[in-house]
Amino acid sequence: MREIKTLRAELGREPRNLELAIKLARRYFEQALAQGDPRYVGYAQAALKPWWDLPDPPTRVLVMRATLVQYRHDFPAALADLARALERDPKNAPAWSLRMVIHIVQADYAAARQDCASFAPLVDELSAVGCVAFIDGITGHARDSVSALNRALASANDASAEQKLWLYVRLAEMAWRLNDAKLAEEYFKRALSLGITDGFLLAAYADFLLDYGRAREVTGLLKDWTLADPLLLRLALAEQAVNSPAAAAHEATLADRYAAARLRGDTTHEQEESRFTLQMLKQPAQALRLAQSNWRIQKEPRDARVLLEAALAAGEPAAAQPVLDWMAATHIEDWYLQRLAGQFASRKGSH
């Protein structure tokens, strides 16, 4: 935050200094990820104001703009900016990496693999292996991915803390999907021990703890994170599970924040709002509508999960079909999703 303050003062004196603007925008975006606070994305956009609406901005602005708009789930605009950036600079590794992530979120795994192939010659071996392992982990090769990542990690002596964080969280998620709680916990602990504040890590670890009936640990983990909506949701769910009196106030806060987001036309929290609506408000029909709207935009395992849970609770098995089809196509190994899918199959059988 000190660095942000300094950069902001410098940019105030030189508002058209592209180097400063990009640096400040990047720092703001890192804060958005660390804190789970979307306001920082708005600050990042403001730093790029002189270039933001240009029909043909510099390549670095294209990549930064794509980074910020994909955070808001405007994937077509992000992909358009990345295509132009890569046309100009085919060796732009961050652009290939971001494009791969967007293609995975959209469940376009063939395009994501092509992105990895273009990315690999531009980066170290660990990043190249991580790129492919990320896709393999969702498409039926999770055990092989865990092995490949561990081998690459063992031989990478100069991996940065940020690289390790990304890889440990991916490894934890894969072990968790394979229902190896002990191994998942080990990777989560390694990620946490790096001492990097990361909202995604905290949310993933909280979800893991909730899945394994360890809600009390979540209340300790997230008690100071009430400003970040994704983390406040996990805290409120944990408080509900342990009958904490704090749950009601946090439920009211979340309801207000989701309502405010809807007024702004912000749909980035639909997946989490679906969880909130189902588990805290006990409104399965509305939860299902939110989950379906979310699934049209992003298709990752946790998006699949909220849709299956809402469809089961609402008694709408037909609504689950897109996710069941995605599971069949990806061959994803995920004990929790398989269990939910099994409940649809048994209901079908009992009719």
Secondary structure, DSSP 8 states (H G I E B T S, - for coil): -HHHHHHHHHHHH-TT-HHHHHHHHHHHHHHHHHHT-THHHHHHHHHTHHHHT-SS--HHHHHHHHHHHHHTT-HHHHHHHHHHHHHH-TT-HHHHHHHHHHHHHTT-HHHHHHHHHHHGGGS-HHHHHHHHHHHHTTTT-HHHHHHHHHHHHHH-TT--HHHHHHHHHHHHHHHHHTT-HHHHHHHHHHHHHT----HHHHHHHHHHHHHTT-HHHHHHHHTT-TTSHHHHHHHHHHHHHTT-THHHHHHHHHHHHHHHHHHTT--TTHHHHHHHHHHTS--HHHHHHHHHHHHHH---HHHHHHHHHHHHHHT-GGGGHHHHHHHHHHT---HHHHHHHHHHHHHHHH-
